[in-house]
Amino acid sequence: MSKFWSQRTHELDPYTPGEQPQDTQYIKLNTNENPYPPSPLALTAMQQAVSEDLRLYSDPNANKLKQAIADYYHVDISNVFVGNSSDEVLAHSFAALLNHDKPLLYPDISYSFYPSYIKLFGIKAKAIPLDDDLCINFDDYTQDNGSIVFPNPNAPTGIAIPLDAIEQLAIKNPDSVILIDEAYVDFGGESAIPLTQKYANIVVVQTFSKSRSLAGLRLGFAIAPAQLIDGMERVKNSFNSYPIDRIAIEGGTASIQDKTHFDDNCQKIIATRKKTTQALKKLGFTTLDSSSNFVFATHHNIPAEQLYLALKKQGVLVRYFNKPRIDNYLRITIGTDEEMDALIEKLEGLLGS
């Protein structure tokens, strides 16, 4: 603490990312990174971008990247916003679109960055509890609000919401912005991007970090009606007018154009998730129905924290949340088949002993 901090700084509760140990080599199944490399086309494009042109500013609008995203999702370039990671895109969305006199509604068990943004921007908000099955129930959102945000699939549960339910939510809340955070949608969910062309109040945020294997590049985007995008651009240009660098623009553009590589990687992860879920059930775990690149699992006999610590000791990192209602669950990222086989082998040994 410092006497020179502002009052708002004292009040903040910063987001805590998953462990990123530098001292030991782990099988890392705790931060939902993609186990497979980025598109070779993206790597080549980024290598070619490393030139003396780096002395020049990048395009402040990143129009090349925006156009590639627009073409891929069949929207107009005016419907696309890009930023340094989906976290930055979310931050600009919270500031530009979700801060109103009426409360922002969001799930109580969800992406833990949302409460950080709420405090940072001084947003009036209300956490809505998940139901007894740890699902988002939109019946609980039929109350006065200024905006709504939720991930689909949800994190850390991995449970997806049907598109028709999201559409009904938009219809019932025509005067509220509804933001759908689709960081994991490519692993089995159904994107709400088509709804952005039908309804004036829907924003969809996605990332290059998960399904496109570019977590280290820090790229994210939003797709929404042009009027909402204009509001986000207004905030972005009051904060940082050159957010995307030349290398990221080229890498992101090539990545989104390489549909074959993208589809192959997603299908491999989906197949491994199914195999891992079956293996966990044989070991006495209950897993929620995941449409993401991770599974949320609890064991009938062994506390989750005990398993987390035992696995860490044996060189395998998974994510443990010491929070009410989910403190007996582990979130396990889907890695390669070899990594998941190693996890199951470790668990067999721990549970056997």
N, C-alpha and C positions, 0 to 999 in steps of 0.2 A: 504494500500500500504506500502511497505517496501523497503528501499534502498538495502536490502540484496537479494531481488528477482532478478532472472535472467530476461533478456529482454523478453524472450519467456513467462515467467510467467506474466509479465505486459500486454502482448498482448492477453492473453487467455480470452475467453468469456465462462465460465463454463456452462454446462447444468443445467437447473433448473428443478428438479423433481416435481411431483404433491404434493400438500399439504398432510402432514402426521401429523395432529394435535394430540397432546398428552393431551390437557387440557379438551376437550369436546368429548362426544360420538356422532359421526355422522353416518348417513347412507353414507358409502364411495363409491361413484360412480365416482371417479375421477382418479384412477390410474390403471384401467384395471386389477385389481386382480381378481382371480377366487373366486366366493362366496362359492364354495363347497370345502370340505377338500381333502387333498391328498389321494392317494391310501393307504388303511389300510396296504397293504403289504409293502409299502415304510416306513410307520411309524414304523412298527415292525422291519424292517431291520435296521433302524437308531437307534432304542432303543437297539438292540442287538450289534450294533457297538460301543456303549458307554461302553468301557471296558478299562482294563489296557493297551491294545494294543495302546491306544492313545499316549503312550509315544514314539511310533515308527513313523517314517515318513510314509506317505502314498506312494503308488506306483506312481512315478513321471509321468508315462504314463497313469495312470488310465485305464489300459487295460481291466479290468472287465467291466467297464462302456462303454468303446469304443466298446467292442465286443457286448454288449447288444444293443447298438444303431445300429451297423452294421447289426446284425441279424434282427432287426425290419425293417430296411429300405432296406434290401437285397443288401448291399454293402460290400466291404472288409474292414477290420479294418484299413488298410492303407489309407482309404478314410475318416477317422473320426478324428476330432480334438475336444477337450473338454476344457472348461474354466469356470472360476467363473462368471457365467451369460453370456448371449449373448452379453452384453455390452463389457465385456472383450474380448470375441471372436471377436467382431467387431473391437475393438481397435487393436488387433494383426493382423487382416485382413488389416486394413487401413495401418498399418506400413509395413507389409510384401508384400502386393499385389497391393495396390491402389495408391502408391506414385511413380509417373513417371514424365517424362519431359512434356508429354502432359497432359491436364487437366482431372481431375476426374469430370464426369458429374453426377448430382444428382437432384432430384426434389426440387423446391424451397419451396413447402409446403410438409413437410415430417417429419421424426423423427428428432427432434431438437438436437440430440446428434451428427449428422453428421458434422455440422459446427464446433462443439467443437473439434472433432478428426482432422478435416482439419487444424485448427489452431495449435493444439497440435503437430502434426507431420509435419507442414510446407508444406502441400500438395497444389499443384496448382489445383484449382477447379473452376467449373462453375455451378451455379444453373440454372436449366432449368424450366421455369414456367409451372405449370399445365395448361391444356386448360380451356376454359370457363366453362366447366362442372366439374372442379376440378378433372380431370382425368389425369393420366400419358399418354402422347401420344408419342410413340416411333419414330414417324416421326421427332420429334424435336431433336432426339438423333443421327441423321445421320450427324454428324460433327466430325471433328478430335478429338480424345480423347485417353487417356491412360488407362482409366478404367471407369466403370459405377456402381453406387450403387442405389438401391431403395428398399423400403419395398413392400411386396406383401402378403396380402392386405396392401394398403398404410395406414399410420397413419399421421394425425388424421382423415382422411376421411373415412377409412374402405373399400374403393373400391378396388376390386380385378382385377388382370390382367390375361387374359386367357393364358394358358400354350403355345399355339401355337405362340402367339405374343412374348413371351419371347424367344422361340426357334428361331424365325426369327431375333430377336435382336442379339442373339449369332452368328448366321450365318453371319450377316452383319458386325460384329465386331470381327473377328477371332483373332485379335492381342491384344484385350483388355480384361482384367479380368472383368467379370460381376458378381457382388455380389447381391444376392437376400436375403433380410432380411425377414424371414418368421415367425416373432414373433406371428402372429395371423392367420396363414394359416389353423390351425385345426378347425376353426369355419366357414368354408365354402369356403376357397380358394383351389387352386390346386397346390400342391407342385412341385417345379422344381427339386427335388432330382433326378428323373429319367434322367434328362438332364445332370447331372454330369457324367453319364456313357457314354454319347454320345459326349460330347464336352469338350475340354481341358481347357476352359476358364471360367467355371461356378463354383461359390461357393455359397452354400446355408447355411444360418445361422438360427438356431432355438433356442428356449428357453424352459426350464422347468417351467418358471414362470407363464405362462398364462394357457394353456390347461391342464397342469399337476399339477397345484395348489401348486407349490413349489417356489413361489417368494422369500420367506424368506431363502431358501437354497442357492440361487445364483448359478445356473447351466445353462450352455448353450453349444451348440456344432455347429460345421460346418461339412458339407459333401462336398467333392470336389475331383477332381483327385489327386492322390498321390503326384504329383510334387508340386501342390499348398499347400497341407497339409504340406509337408516338409518345405516349406518356412515359414508357420505359426509356426511350431514347432521350427524353428531356432530362430524366434523372441521370442517366449514364453520362450525358454531355455536361452535366454539372459536377461530375465526379472525376471522370477520366475519359477524354475524347479519343484516345488511341488504345483501346483495351486489348486488341488482338494483334500480335506481332506478325511479321512477314512469314516466319517459319510455320506458325500455327495456322495461318490462313491457307498455305499450300498443303500442309499435312491434313487438315480437316477437309478441305475440298476433295483431295484424292481419296481419302478414307470413305467419304459418303458416296463417292462414285463407284467404289469397289464393292458392289452388292454381293458378288459371289463369295468373296472372303468373309464378309459380314455374316451372310447366311450360314456358311459352313461352321464358323465359330459358335454361333448361337445354337445350332443344332447339336454340336458336340457337347456343349454345356448342359443342354436340356436332357440329352441321353444320359450323361453322367449323373445329373441330379436324380433321375428316376432310379438308376442303379444304386446310388448312395442311400436314397430314401428307403429302398427295400432292405438294404443291408442294415441300416439303423433300426428298422422295425424288428428284424430278427434278433437284435441285441436288447430288445425291451424298450426302445425309445418310441415315443409318440411324436410325430412330426406334423406340423400344420401343412395345409395344401399350398405348396409354393409355386408361384409363377415367376420367380426371380432367379438370380444366380447364387442363391444361398438357401439353406433350409433352417427352420427354427424348430429345435428339438428339445424334448424333456424326457428324462429317464424316470421310470416308475420307482426305482429304489435308491439311486445315487444322486445326491444334490448336485445341481449344475455347477456351482462354484468349485466343488471338490473335483469334478471332472475337468473343469477348465484349468485348474492349477496343476493337476496331475499330467494333463496333456502338455501344458507348457513346459513342465519339468522334463518331458520326454521329447521336446523339440517340435511340438505342433501347437500353433496359435489359433484359437478360435475366439469368438467375441462373447463376453459375459456382461450382462447388464444388471447391476445391483439396484433394481428398481421394483416397486410394488407390482405384483401380478405377473411379472416376467422374470423374476429373480431365480426361477428354477428352469430356465431355458438357456440353451446355447444357440447362437447364430453361427452357422458353419458355412463359409464360402465354398462354392463348388470349384475345385481345382481340376487338374488333369486326372485321368483315371488312376495313374500311378500315385498321385498325392492322396486321392481319396481311399485307395486301397491301403496306403500306409496309415491313414487315420483309423480305418476300420480295424486294422491289425492292432494298433495301439489300444483302441477301445476294448477289443476282445481280451487283451492281456489285463487291462485295468478291471474290467468287469468280472473276469475269471478269478482275479485275486481278491 
